[in-house]
Amino acid sequence: MKYIVKFYIQWASLLAILSLMPAVNAQTVHIAHCMAGCPESSLPAGTGANEIVVRHLFAASINGDSGLADWIAYRVLKDSVGVASLLPRFWLEDNLLSSKSNLDQLIDNSPRIIQPDLTDREDSSYRINEIIINAEDQGRLAPMSSFAGTPYWSELNYISNLASLPNDLRVGSWSRLDQAVNELAARVGEVFVLSGPLYRIQTLATSADSLSDRPAAFFKVIAAGTQRAAFIFPQDLAQPANYCDQLSNLQIIEQETGFTLFPELQNSADEDLAVELGCKK
């Protein structure tokens, strides 16, 4: 017998959800951060299996080879948005992951990550796993500003939310699109976002011939109701660039990532959400 379990709760961790489930042979888990199901891969698995980690604020698929997120899904609510300028930013291991290899691989692959000596810190007793990553080379796929109004904003400091977003992109058009999403959530009440890296972009002038350690671009797909808008941001995008100029489409992103982004979507026809995000036709 197959049980389908749905939880209508605003914030939940995967461990809390699983603890409520009956012991049965097959189960379907509905993750509130994903609209019409979380992304499903059509590509062969790599040498390391992906892990899905679900936090109160986001769900992420962590690549077993790179230790970084292949995608992150999150849901911005009207009441979750807040002022994030004074919130502390530091990186922590994600203890929901069964393996710590993600941190080991990040340290091996990037000299920008260091482990500080916390011996004399007053808060060292509860920050024993803190790592510091050069802010010029890293960023958060799920932004602080979208969740500063919640008590769980510190979860965005876990490295399961980390991406190698260049500084000019992160503080430029990427950030301005995040603000547009926040403003849209204030109007409509609920906005879903899927975001992640693109390692090989066949359709961009800056495309690489083969997979590289650093993404060639990053994608963001925004959904509200039946409307969607998809964006691709090249990693070398200049800071003043307009996010509206980065508009793409869902099919290109699915082709480049190998993911079906909305696997349970019954109606494939979508209306353009770009206008609601400030992009005039």
Secondary structure in CASP SS format (residue, H / E / C, confidence):
PFRMAT SS
TARGET T0000
AUTHOR 0000-0000-0000
METHOD secondary structure of the structure
MODEL  1
M C 1.00
K E 1.00
Y E 1.00
I E 1.00
V E 1.00
K C 1.00
F C 1.00
Y C 1.00
I C 1.00
Q C 1.00
W C 1.00
A C 1.00
S C 1.00
L H 1.00
L H 1.00
A H 1.00
I H 1.00
L H 1.00
S H 1.00
L H 1.00
M C 1.00
P C 1.00
A C 1.00
V C 1.00
N C 1.00
A E 1.00
Q E 1.00
T E 1.00
V E 1.00
H C 1.00
I C 1.00
A C 1.00
H C 1.00
C C 1.00
M C 1.00
A C 1.00
G C 1.00
C C 1.00
P C 1.00
E E 1.00
S E 1.00
S C 1.00
L C 1.00
P C 1.00
A C 1.00
G C 1.00
T C 1.00
G C 1.00
A C 1.00
N C 1.00
E E 1.00
I E 1.00
V E 1.00
V E 1.00
R C 1.00
H C 1.00
L C 1.00
F E 1.00
A E 1.00
A E 1.00
S E 1.00
I E 1.00
N C 1.00
G C 1.00
D C 1.00
S C 1.00
G C 1.00
L C 1.00
A E 1.00
D E 1.00
W E 1.00
I E 1.00
A E 1.00
Y E 1.00
R E 1.00
V E 1.00
L E 1.00
K C 1.00
D C 1.00
S C 1.00
V C 1.00
G C 1.00
V C 1.00
A C 1.00
S C 1.00
L C 1.00
L C 1.00
P C 1.00
R C 1.00
F C 1.00
W E 1.00
L E 1.00
E C 1.00
D C 1.00
N C 1.00
L C 1.00
L C 1.00
S C 1.00
S C 1.00
K C 1.00
S H 1.00
N H 1.00
L H 1.00
D H 1.00
Q H 1.00
L H 1.00
I H 1.00
D H 1.00
N H 1.00
S C 1.00
P C 1.00
R C 1.00
I E 1.00
I E 1.00
Q C 1.00
P C 1.00
D C 1.00
L C 1.00
T C 1.00
D C 1.00
R C 1.00
E C 1.00
D C 1.00
S H 1.00
S H 1.00
Y H 1.00
R C 1.00
I C 1.00
N C 1.00
E E 1.00
I E 1.00
I E 1.00
I E 1.00
N C 1.00
A C 1.00
E C 1.00
D C 1.00
Q C 1.00
G E 1.00
R E 1.00
L C 1.00
A C 1.00
P C 1.00
M H 1.00
S H 1.00
S H 1.00
F C 1.00
A C 1.00
G C 1.00
T C 1.00
P C 1.00
Y C 1.00
W H 1.00
S H 1.00
E H 1.00
L H 1.00
N H 1.00
Y E 1.00
I H 1.00
S H 1.00
N H 1.00
L E 1.00
A E 1.00
S C 1.00
L C 1.00
P C 1.00
N H 1.00
D H 1.00
L H 1.00
R H 1.00
V H 1.00
G C 1.00
S H 1.00
W H 1.00
S H 1.00
R H 1.00
L H 1.00
D H 1.00
Q H 1.00
A H 1.00
V H 1.00
N H 1.00
E H 1.00
L H 1.00
A H 1.00
A H 1.00
R H 1.00
V H 1.00
G C 1.00
E E 1.00
V E 1.00
F E 1.00
V E 1.00
L E 1.00
S E 1.00
G E 1.00
P E 1.00
L E 1.00
Y C 1.00
R C 1.00
I C 1.00
Q C 1.00
T C 1.00
L C 1.00
A C 1.00
T C 1.00
S C 1.00
A C 1.00
D C 1.00
S C 1.00
L C 1.00
S C 1.00
D C 1.00
R C 1.00
P C 1.00
A C 1.00
A E 1.00
F E 1.00
F E 1.00
K E 1.00
V E 1.00
I E 1.00
A E 1.00
A E 1.00
G C 1.00
T C 1.00
Q E 1.00
R E 1.00
A E 1.00
A E 1.00
F E 1.00
I E 1.00
F E 1.00
P E 1.00
Q C 1.00
D C 1.00
L C 1.00
A C 1.00
Q C 1.00
P C 1.00
A C 1.00
N C 1.00
Y H 1.00
C H 1.00
D H 1.00
Q H 1.00
L E 1.00
S C 1.00
N C 1.00
L H 1.00
Q H 1.00
I H 1.00
I H 1.00
E H 1.00
Q H 1.00
E H 1.00
T H 1.00
G C 1.00
F E 1.00
T E 1.00
L C 1.00
F C 1.00
P C 1.00
E C 1.00
L C 1.00
Q C 1.00
N C 1.00
S C 1.00
A C 1.00
D C 1.00
E E 1.00
D E 1.00
L C 1.00
A C 1.00
V H 1.00
E H 1.00
L H 1.00
G C 1.00
C C 1.00
K C 1.00
K C 1.00
END
